[in-house]
Amino acid sequence: MGYLVDRTHRELTEAELARIAATYHAWRGEPGAGEYADVPGFCKSATLEDIKSHGYVLTPGRYVGAEEVEDDDEPFEEKMQRLTAKLEEQFAESAKLEAAIKENLRRLGL
């Protein structure tokens, strides 16, 4: 969530803040807040037993986990081969552009 303002600061949008607040109010069981549900990668209501089983470490990732990512059904080997070929094409294009820039700078006498 959010976007990086610089290397160390992340800002949340108003919509993201509203989502967090609504989830908190639902977790607390406040009237009109809706029903709370754990969402992988976003929130989890951990029990004391969960926390105890992790040695009382409160790192969120231990409990929340990662959000589910849709599988594209492409076998890893094929995907890796396709992506490697695309990267090679991009490297070749990069070399062409670099040569063109150097030539233009040479013509300008730089």
C-alpha angles and dihedrals in degrees: 000000000000130000132267114257090185136337094296108024126077122189125204123216122236089253091053091049090049091051091051092047093047091050091050093050091048090049089052089052094237117173114268093011095108127232121314119235131177111249117198110240093014115051144353131177100226120201123224087252090056090051093045091051089057092052092258090293108152099200103142095221091065090064109022097046123189127313115256114264120208111246114230093206091231110136112246095239093053093044092049091049092049093047093046091052090049090050091052090052090050091049090052091049089048091053091051092050092047091052091049092050092049090050091050091049090049090052089052089053095247 
